[in-house]
Amino acid sequence: MTENGTVPNSKKTTTERPVPERRGELLATAAEVFAAQGYNATTVRRIAEEAGLLAGSLYYHFDSKESMLDEILSAFLDELWAGYDTVLAARLGPRETLEALVTESFREIDRHRHAVAIYQKESRHLAGLPRFGYLAESQRRFEEVWLGTIERGAAEGAFRADLDARLAYRFLRDTVWVAASWYRPGGQHPAEEIARQYLSMVLDGIAVRE
């Protein structure tokens, strides 16, 4: 049995059934290891060790580490887009839309911190693989939504028209998602409060108004 191979049929019995709760625990462990070590440097054996299992036991739940990564990233993006689609369906003004998108993003960082870190580090490489083609489509949609909101705000007078919209988009995108590198659930501020303060700084500045 190799690190990325599948389990021979003789390793399984007809009575074995993956337990959903255990799968979730294993995916959480895998996400933490992938985020810390990088996908290519992580072996199935290392994930199993962190989970307190033998490598062969991990294959009972997943056929490869690629399958684990796929579930981690797709679960994160499915939840992210469900939240974004709800925001867009509300048809708010551009400032309110941007505020809601940022707040939803921080909520996802709270829920899927390790998945966000993996996405940031690995998505460019993974997007070229057939199994992860959805990453490129998600990035295209993300840019369309965020950049479109900024451009609409500039056209409607909600945002400054003298700023380069694409540069503003990149600044907002990067400063939101880099929070995954320092945010810790259960910290001093909940995700919504961090989003509120972040938006205040970005939209209203940090200088004292006279």
N, C-alpha and C positions, 0 to 999 in steps of 0.2 A: 504493500500500500504506500503510495507516494503522498507528499504533502498536499498536492492539489488533485489527487485522484479520487475516484469514487470507491465506496465500500463494496467489496465483492459480495455477491448474493449470499454466500455462506455466513456472512457476518450478521445477517438479519433473520428474524423469525417472524412468522405470521402474526404473533401476538404483540409485537412491539408497536407502540403508538407514541409519536412525539407529543409531549405535553406542552400546550400553548404557553403556559406560564414559564416553563423552563426555557422554551425557545426565546422568549422575550428577555430573560436573564442572560442567556448566552449572547444574544445580539447586542445587549448593552455592554457586556464584557468585551466583545469583539470591537465594538465602536470605540471604546476607550483605548484599546491596544492599537488599533489602526490609527487613531488620532495622535497617539504618542510616538509611535515608531514608524509610521508610514505603511501604506498597503504592501508594497513590494518587499519590505524588510520583515513583515510579519508572517509567521508560519502558523499553520493550523495547530501544531504542537504547542506554540506559545500561548495561543488563545485558550486551548484546552487546559494548560497549566494554570493560567489565571482563573479559569472557571473551576479548578479542582477536579478535572476529568482527565482520562487518558485520551489521546488523540483519536483513537478508534471510536470512542463513545461520542465524540463530537460529530463524527460522520453519521451517526444515527439520526441526527436532527438536520444536518445540512450536507449536501454532496460536495461542497467545495468552499473555500474562503471567498471566492467570487460571488457565490450565492448569498453569503452572509453580507457582503458589501452591498450587493444589489438591494437586498431587503432594507438595509440601514438607510441608504440614500433615497430609495423610492418612497419609503414611509415618511421620511422628512419632507420630501418635495410634495408628496400628495397632500400632507397636512398644511404645508405652506400655501399651496395654491388654493386649497379650500378656503383658507382665511382670506387670501387676496381676492378671490372671486366674490366673496361676501362683501368685501369693501367696495369693489368696483360696481357690484349690483346696486349699491346704495345711491350711486350717482351723486356723490357729494361734490362740493366745489374743489378746486385744485389743492388749496392749502389743507382742507379737511381730509382730502384723499391721501395726500402725502403724510399727514399726521397719522392716519389710520394704518397706512402701509408700514411706516416705521414702527408703530406700536406692535403690530402683528409680527413684524420681524424680530423684535426683542422677545416676544412671547415664544417664538420658535427657537431662538437661541437658548431660552430657559429650558424648553422641553427637549431639544435635540442638540445640545452644545457640541458633543463629540461628532455628530453627523455634519454639523456646520463646518467644523475644523477639517474634517476629511474632505468635504466638498471643496473648500478653499484650496487645499493642498493638491488634490488629486484630479479634480474635474477636467482640467485641460488635457491631461494625459488620457483619462478614462473615456472622454467623449469620443475619441477616435475608435473605440472598440464597439463592435456591433451590439453587445448586450447593454451598453451604457449610452447608446445614441440619444436617449431621452434627456441627457444632461445638456447637450447642445441646444435642444429645443427649449428646455426650461430657461437657459440663459438668454435665448433670443426673446422669449416672452417677458422675462424679467426686465430686460432693457427697454422693451417696447412699453411696458406699463410705467416704469419709473421715469424714463426720459419723456414719454408722452405726457405724463402728469406735469412735469416741470415746464415743458413747452406750452402746454395749455395754460398753466399759471402765468407764464410770461405774457402770453397773448391776451389774457383777460385782465392783466394788471395786478394779479395777486403776488407775483414774483418779479424781481428786477429783470428788465428786458436787456440791460447792458451786459449781463453775464452770459458766458458761453454755456448753453444748456447742457451740452455733453460733458463739459468739464464739471459742472455742478452735479450732474448725475453720478459721475465717477467718484467725486468727493463724498457724496451722500452714501453711495453704495459701500465704499470701502470703510468709511468711518462707522457705519452701522455694523457690518458683519465682522469687523476685526474685534468687536466686543466678545466674540466667542473665545478669544485667547485669554481673556482675563475675568470674564463673568463666571460667578459661582452661584448655583442655586442656593437659596437660603441665606444669602448675604445680607448686608445692611439695607439694601434697597431692592424691592421686587422689580421684575422686568418692566412693568407699566410705569413705575416711578422713574426708572432710568430712561425710558423712552420719553417721558414728559420733560425731564431736565435736558436731555439731548436735543429735543425739538426746540426748547426754549433757547438754547445756545445757538443752534443752527439758524433758526428763523428770526430770532430777535437780538442775537449777539450777546457778548459777555461784558461789554462796556456799560457803565452806569449811564442811564439816560438823564439828560439835564432838562 
